[in-house]
Amino acid sequence: MTLDRDRMIHQALHGFFLALNAKDVARLRETFTPECPMYIPSSDLVYKDARDMLEHLVDFTKSFATIDFHDFTLVPDPEGKRLAATFTVTLIDDEGDVTEMRNANFFEFEDDHRISQVLIIATQPLDKGFQVGRS
């Protein structure tokens, strides 16, 4: 089955990035398959399934006063059931410390347009907000 490119973009943009900006954990829960792992090789981080990943994402949203994913380029591959995204993320913690990165994410999708795997290529090692839920 070939997926719908607009639905893939909507799911990645609204179900992941903008849900994180809004700290909308309920929306995040709807976005992933139960088995969905998240990999961040630059920081040697693995979240083995959606439960662990969501535990991490809840902690991530609490670790930063401001989360701002922006400046997106989204390239869907409906036949391959995957989408590549480049973006800028600005993170501001409660002390006012700012981290800004230009990163890339690679998403794989199931036929129902839920995300079944996330690979994050980060331009800096990640620590704060990334330890909870890791395998």
C-alpha positions in Angstrom: 0.0 0.0 0.0 1.3 3.5 -0.9 0.7 6.0 1.8 -0.7 9.5 1.4 2.1 12.0 1.3 0.1 14.8 2.9 -1.0 12.6 5.8 2.6 11.5 6.3 3.7 15.2 6.5 0.8 16.0 8.8 1.7 13.2 11.1 5.4 14.1 11.3 4.7 17.8 11.6 1.7 17.9 13.9 1.9 14.5 15.6 5.6 14.9 16.5 7.3 18.3 16.1 4.4 20.7 16.8 3.0 18.3 19.5 6.4 18.6 21.3 6.4 22.4 20.9 2.9 22.4 22.6 4.0 19.7 25.1 0.9 17.8 24.0 1.6 14.3 25.3 -1.9 13.1 24.4 -1.2 13.9 20.7 2.2 12.2 20.9 0.6 9.0 22.3 -1.6 8.8 19.1 1.3 9.3 16.8 3.3 6.0 17.3 2.8 2.3 17.0 3.2 0.5 20.4 6.5 -1.1 19.1 8.0 2.2 17.8 11.7 2.5 18.8 13.6 5.8 18.8 17.3 5.9 18.0 19.8 8.7 18.6 23.2 7.3 17.6 25.1 10.6 18.3 24.3 10.3 22.0 24.2 6.5 22.1 20.5 6.6 23.1 17.9 3.9 22.3 14.2 4.0 23.5 13.1 0.4 22.7 9.4 1.0 22.2 6.7 3.7 22.3 6.3 3.3 26.1 9.9 4.1 26.8 10.0 6.8 24.1 6.9 8.5 25.6 8.4 8.3 29.1 11.4 10.1 27.6 9.3 12.6 25.7 7.3 13.5 28.9 10.6 14.1 30.7 11.9 16.1 27.7 8.9 18.4 27.7 9.4 19.0 31.5 13.1 19.6 31.1 12.7 22.7 28.9 10.6 25.9 29.5 10.6 26.4 25.7 10.7 23.8 22.9 10.6 25.2 19.4 11.0 23.0 16.4 10.9 25.2 13.3 12.4 25.8 9.8 11.3 22.4 8.4 12.1 20.6 5.2 9.9 17.5 5.0 10.5 14.9 2.3 8.0 12.0 2.2 8.5 8.7 0.4 5.0 7.3 0.3 6.0 4.1 -1.5 8.8 3.4 0.9 6.7 4.4 3.9 9.3 6.8 5.2 9.8 10.5 5.6 13.0 12.6 6.1 12.9 15.8 8.0 15.5 18.5 8.6 14.7 21.3 11.0 16.1 23.7 13.6 15.2 23.1 17.3 15.7 25.7 20.0 15.6 24.5 23.6 15.5 26.9 26.5 15.7 25.4 30.0 14.3 27.0 33.2 17.6 28.8 33.9 17.5 30.4 30.5 20.3 28.4 28.9 19.7 28.0 25.2 20.6 25.1 23.0 20.0 25.4 19.2 20.6 22.6 16.8 20.0 21.9 13.1 19.0 18.2 13.1 17.5 15.5 10.9 14.9 12.9 11.7 14.0 9.9 9.7 10.5 8.4 10.3 9.1 5.0 9.1 5.3 4.6 8.9 2.7 1.8 9.1 -0.2 1.6 6.7 -2.4 3.5 9.2 0.1 6.4 9.0 1.3 6.0 12.6 5.0 6.3 13.0 6.8 2.9 13.6 10.4 4.0 13.9 12.3 7.3 14.6 16.0 7.9 13.9 17.3 11.2 15.1 20.6 12.7 13.8 21.5 15.4 16.3 24.3 17.9 15.7 25.3 18.0 19.4 25.4 15.3 22.1 22.2 15.2 24.0 22.0 14.8 27.8 19.4 17.0 29.6 15.9 15.6 29.0 17.2 12.5 27.3 18.0 10.0 30.1 14.6 8.8 31.3 13.3 5.8 29.4 16.5 4.9 27.6 17.3 1.2 27.1 
